[in-house]
């Protein structure tokens, strides 16, 4: 096999081969795979049901058969029969869910020293079988990984590639190096992006006439879009402007409080505020929801009703801001010790130049403000869901102490905190994401004819979402023994079975090798006592 050099800065002295890392493949697909005896949590809001046998042929579901009753021996005569050469997977008593959809998944980053193999294995180990990348290292790079994932030549979720608006590549000539300064240039860029094979666009903001032109052209081409309404443009172009112009989903929450302002048009910036100062940016952002219209007021309801009428998708990414309300919790999460790369840990530390490293002097006042920010934000998201709006699950991992895979499960917990029933949480993580991507004919729920993307876990995730973490959940047994239970058992993508715990073990080996090469320990680097 061809050897390659991992491009992490911390791995500069190490050489791995694809046989050791990148080419760890699962088992399958099979002419016939029968998954036996599961309790099905389907992702469409229906309650759990089991025992069920699920039959897969190649990468498609062909049969979903109820085979008995809880606590009653299953009769073999009631079960689908295994064909010669087929494979049985004994999952008796386990729980099966559709593969998870991460709607905001950056595939690592150069500054973080996190390359795709590390990121993909963390995602797959947590049941994430589909990822929307909202801008990354360039469309050519992402499309190459998308192609390899689709061919299952690498261990990876399927990828939906959304190019950052204005990003250039060799494929975009003659637009390279031309700033998008007119509506016509915006339309040309959008057409070039579609021709290259992108699935959509990730916006951050632009002049209103440029945003309107780009979204209109993208909509004409039948592509979808996402937007982080950055503060540099949001005063003139908030979420309502975007949704009216054809944006299909918003990321995070920026732009939504601005649409809810009653007595101002810009947030209450302190007069010494500087956007380039990360603590200024995040500290003041934590006070923004308090400046918006009160929950359930006329203006609050009017904004929500208009977004609902436009079939607009909210992708809140609650987890990525959680350190803002509890820095110690995010810093000391138990998975950092074994699974966070040294380079990524360094990237998280207080910095004047690293994106999201805003811990210049983060304190009680900032955390109190952010707790209230979350309360108001979650109220809007939960009510949007209650009124029939689409809410999805996205992690935005790789920043602010949030680790790939683990952060996605934390996002599910935070949707639960916002008021979602656990079944609604699973629907946000599966079917809602598939719908937002326009892929619900193939993904998002367990139905005959859909792709065989599954998450299988030994514990009931509805009772405790923590059992989905790679580190599992702590439990006291009847014998007064403290044990860890859970962690995804199997992730199945395209009918291929992956041992989730083996994937985590490979990530740990990567991290251990990096630590050994550097003599690294998980002590705060550069902090003087």
N, C-alpha and C positions, 0 to 999 in steps of 0.2 A: 504494500500500500504506500501511497505517496505520503511522505512526511511533510509537516508544515510547522512553521514557527508561530507560536501564539504571540499576538502583538501587544499583549499587556506590557506596560512599562516595567512592572515588577517581575515579569517572566523573561526579561531580556536575555538572561543567561541560561534559560532552560529551553529544551527542545522536546516536544511531545510528538508522538506519532498518532496517526488516525486510529490505529488499532488499539491504542491505549485509551484515547478519549473520544475524538470526534465521531468515530464510526461505531459506537456502541448502539446496536440496533435491537429492536424488540423481536418478538416471534410472530411470524405471519407476514402477510395475510394468508388465510386458508381458504380452500374451496368451500369448506364449511367449518364454522366455529360455533359451538353451543356453550353459552354461559349458563350454568345450572344454579337454580335455587335462590335467586336474588330477591330482595325487596326493592321494588322500583320506585324511585322518586323522579318523576318524569320531566320536571322543568316547566310544565304548562300550568302549574297551579293545582293539579289534581293530587289527592292524598296518596301516601305510600300504599303499595299493594304487593303482595307476595305470598307464597313463593312463585316466582316466574322464571321460565327458561327463555332465553333470547337467542335466536339463530341468526348468524351472520354468514353471508356468502360473499367472499372477496372482501369488499369494504362497505357492503350495504346490508341493512337489516332486512331480513326476509320473513321472520316470524317472531311474534311475542306471545308466549303461551302461558296462561295461568295454569299451574300444575298441582294445586292443592290448597291447603289451609294451614294457618299457623299452628304449630304444635301437633300436626297430624302427619303421619308417615306418608311420603309421596309414592304413589303407584307408578311404576315404570311404564305401564301401559298408557298413562296420561301424558307422557313426555315426548317431545320431538325425538326422533331416532337419529342416531349418528350414522352418517354415511361412511363407507370405506375411505380411509385417508383423512377423515375429519378430525377435529381437535375439540376435546371437552375441557372447559375451565370450571373447576369445582369452586363455586362462590356461594355455597350453601350458607344461609344466614347473614350474608353480607348485603351491603346497600349499593345500588347502582344508580348513578345519575348521568345525565348528558355531560359531555365534555364541556369544561368551562370556557367562556369567552372573555378574554381580557381586552377591554375596549380602549385601553391607553397603555400600550406596552412598548417602551423604547428598548431596542435590542442592544443594550449595553451602551458604552460610550468610551471614547478615547480618553477623556479626562478622568473617567472612573477606572480605567484599566480593566474594563469588563468586556470580554469578547463574546461572540454569539454562542459558542458551545457551552460556556458557563451559564449564560442567561437561559438558553433553551432548556437545559437540563433542570434548572431550578423551576422553571414554569411547568415542564412536563411532570416533574415529581409532585407537583401540587394539582394535577388534573387539568391544567390549562392546555387545551388542544387547539385553540384558535386565538390569534392575537391581531389586533389592529395596531400597526406601528404609525403613530402620528408624527411623522418626520423623524429622520435619523441621519445616517452618514451619507445620504444621497440615494436617489431612486435606483441607480444601477446596482449599487451594493445590496439594497433591500430586495430588488427583483431577482437577483441571483440567488439569494437565500430562499425567497419564495418558491422559485423553480425547484430548488433542491429539496425543499420541504414537501412540495407537491409530489415529487418523485419518490419520497421517503428514502432518499440517499443519505440523509442526515437525521439525527434525532431532534425533531423540532415540531412546534405547533404549526398549523397552517397559518399563512401570513396574508393579511390585507394591508397593502402598502399605500399610505397617504403621504404624499410629498409635501414638505413645508413650502408654503407659497413663496415663490421667488427663488427657491433653490435651483441651482443650475447643474448641468452635467453635459458631457460630450454629446448626449442625445438631443440637447435642446438648441444647438446651433441653428440659426444665427442669433439666438436670444442671449447667449452667454455674455456675461459681463455688462448687460444692459439693465439698469435699474428699471423697475416697472413703474413708470412715471405717468402713464396715460391709460385710459380705459382700453384702448385698442391693444397696447402692449400687454395688458392684463389678459385680454381674450386670447391673444397669440400664445402666451405662456400656458394658459389653461388647455388650449388645443394641443400644444406640444406635450404637455404632461399626460394627457389622455392617450395620445399616439404612442407614447413610450410604454404604456401598459400599466400605469398607476391605477389604483382602485379609487382614489379620491385625493382630496387636498386638506392639509391642516393649515389654518389661518391663525395669525396672531394679531393682525390689524393692519390697516392701510387707510389712505384717504377714502372718504365715503364713496366717491364716484368710481374708484378703482375696486373697492370691495363689491359694489353693486354689479359692475361689469363682470368681474371674475366669477361671482356666484351665479349670475345669470347664464354665463357661458358653460359653467360646470354642470348646471342643471339641464341645459339643452343637450349636453352630451350624455346625460343619464348617470353621472357619477355623484358620489356622496361626499360629504364634507364635515369637518370638525373645526372647532375654533376655541382657542384660549384668548379671551378678549383682554389683551394686555392693556395696562393702564395708559400707555402712551397714545392709544387711539380711542379708548372707550368713552371719552367725554362726548364724542360726536357719533359713535357707532356702538351701541350696546346690543344686548341679546335680541331685543325686539327688532331692531334694524336688520340684524343678520337673519333671523327667522323669516321675516317678511321677504327678504331678498332671495331666500332659497337654501340657507344653511340647514343641514339636516341634524346636526348635534352640537351641543356646547360641552366644553370640557371644564372641569373644576367648578367655579362659581362666579369668577370675574365676569362683569357685564350684566349679571342678573340683579344685584342690588342697585346698580346704576339705573336700570330700567324701572326700579321701584322707588326712585327718589320722588318726594313730594315737594320739598322746600329748597332744593338745590339742583345744580346740574353737574357739579363735580364733587368728589368726596372731600371731606374736611381735612385737607392736607395741612400739617403744621408749616409755618412759613420758612422753617429751616430744612424742610424735607428735600431729599435728593434721591431720585429713583435709582441711581447707581449704587446707593448704599443699601445692601440687602436687608439690614435690620430695619432701616426706615421703611423699606418696601413691605416687608412681611409684618412688621409691627403695626403699621397703619392699616394694612389690609384686614387685620384682626378686629378692627373697629368699624368695618364698613357696613355689615349687616344691621348694626344699630342705627345707622343713618337712613335706612330704607323704610318704606311704609310698613306699618304694623301688620303682623299676621292676621289674615281674614278681613282686613279693611277693604274698602271699595277698590282702591288702586291696586292693592296686592292681588285681589281676586281678578281684576280686569286683565292684569298682565298674565296671570296663570291661565285664564280662559283663552286668551289669544294664542298662547303657546300650544295649548291643548288642541285648539282648532287647526293649527298648522301641523299637527302630528310631529311635533318637535321632540327630540330625544335629549334627556339630561344624563350626562355621564359625570357624576359629582367627584369622583376620586377623593373621597373623604380621607383615606389613610395617609395621603402624601403630606397633609398638613398637620397630622396628629402631634408631631413633636412640638408644634406651636402651643398646644394646650398642656403638654406633659412631656417636656424634653427628656427627663430622666427615664421615663418608660421606653421611649423610642431608642435612646442611646444604649440601654442595658437589655434590650430584648435578647432572650436566651440563644437565639440562633446565630447571632453575630459571631460568637466564639468559634463555631465550627464551619460556618458557611460564607462569611463575609471576607472577601479578598483584602489583603493589606492596602492595596492601592485604593480600593473603594472606601475603606475605613478612613484613610487619610483625606479623601475627597469630601467626606462628611464633616470634617472638623471646621471650627470657626475660620472664616477666610473673608478677605475683602474682595476676592476675585472669583471664587467658585460659586456657581449658580446654586442658590438655596442654602448656602452655608452661612446663615444669618445669626449665628450665636455670638454676636459681638459682646453683648452683656444682657443675655436673655433672662428675664426674671419673673417674679410673681405677678407683676402688673400686666405683662404681656400675656401670660398664661390665663389669667382671669378674664381678660378681654376676649381671648380666643375661645374660651369655654362658652361664653355668651354667643359668640359668632357661630359656633357649632349648633347651639340650641335653635337659633333662628333659621339657620341654613337647613338643618335637618327638618324643621317644621315645614318648610316649603317643599322639600324633596318628598317627604312622606305624603303630604296632601296632594301633590302632583300625581303620585302613584295612586292614591285613593280615588282620584277623579278620572282615572283611566289613562294617565300619561305614562310614557315609556321611560323608565329609569334603568340604566345599565350599570355594570360593574367594571371599573377600570382602576389600575393600580398606579401608573406613572412611576414605577420603581426606579431605583438607581440614584435617588436624591433623598436628602433629609432623613437619613437613617432607615429608609425603607428598602428592603431587600426583595429582589425578584422572587416570585412565588409566594413567599411568606407574606408579603405585603398584600397580595391579592386576597388571601384568606382573611387578613385583617380588614380589608374592604368589606367583605361579607359580614363580619362582626359589626362593623359600623353601620351598615344598612339595617342590621337588626336593632342596633341602638336607636336609629332614627325612627323606628316604629314598624318596620316591615315584619310580617310573620315570617318564620323560617322558610316556608314554601314560597313566599314572595321574594325572599332573598335569592333562593335558588333560581327562580324564574328570571330575576334581574341578571344573574350570572350566566344564564344559558339562552333561553328562548328570546328574551328581550335583546340581548346582544346580537343574536343571529338576525332578528328582524331589522335592527338598526343597520346591519351590514348588507341587508338585502339578500341574505343567505338562508333564510328560515325554511326554504324548500329542502335544504340538505342538512341543516344543523339546528341545534338548540333544544331538541326534544327527542325522545326515543319513540320513533314511529317507523312502521314498515316503509321501506324505500329510502329512508334517510341514511346518511353516512354513519358508520359504526364508530362513533366517538363517545367514549364512556369514562366515567370515574368510578372506581370500585373501592369501597372502604369497609373495614370490618365493624366499625361502630356507627351508630345512628347520628349523622351530622345534624339532623333537625333538633335533636336533644342538646347537642353541644357542638357548635361549629368549630371549636378548637381541635376536634379530632381530625380535621382536614390539614392542620399544620404538619409539616415534615417532622417536627419535633413532637408531635402528638399532644396529648393532654394528660395531666397528672390525675391519678385515680387511687383512692384507698380501697383495697379489696376487703372482702369479708374476713380474711385472715389478718387484717390490720397491716397489710403490706402495701407500701407506696410503690406504684408502678406507673409506667407510661403506656397509654393505649392509643390506637389510632395511627394517623399518618396514612396517606393514600396507599392502598395496597397495589392496585394496578391502574395504570392509565392506558386506555386503548384509543388509538387514533388510526382511522382508515382501516380498521380491522386488525391492526398490529398491536400486540400486547407488550407493554413496557412494565418492568418491575420498578415501581416508583422509588422504593427504598434503595435499590441498586443505583439508580440515577443520583440520589442524594449522596450515596457513598462515593461516587465518582467526583462530585463537586467537592466534598470534603477532602478528597485526595489532592485535588487541584490547589485548594486553599492551604493544606498542610505543606505541600511542596513549595508554594510561594513563601510561606512563613519561614520554612527552613532555609530557603535561599537568602532571605533577608535577615534572619535572626529576629523575627518580628514577634511581639506579644501584644495582646489587645489592651495595652495601656494607652491612655490618651497621649499621643505623640506631641512633643513640644510644649506641654503644659508644665509650668514651673510651680512647684508647691510653695 
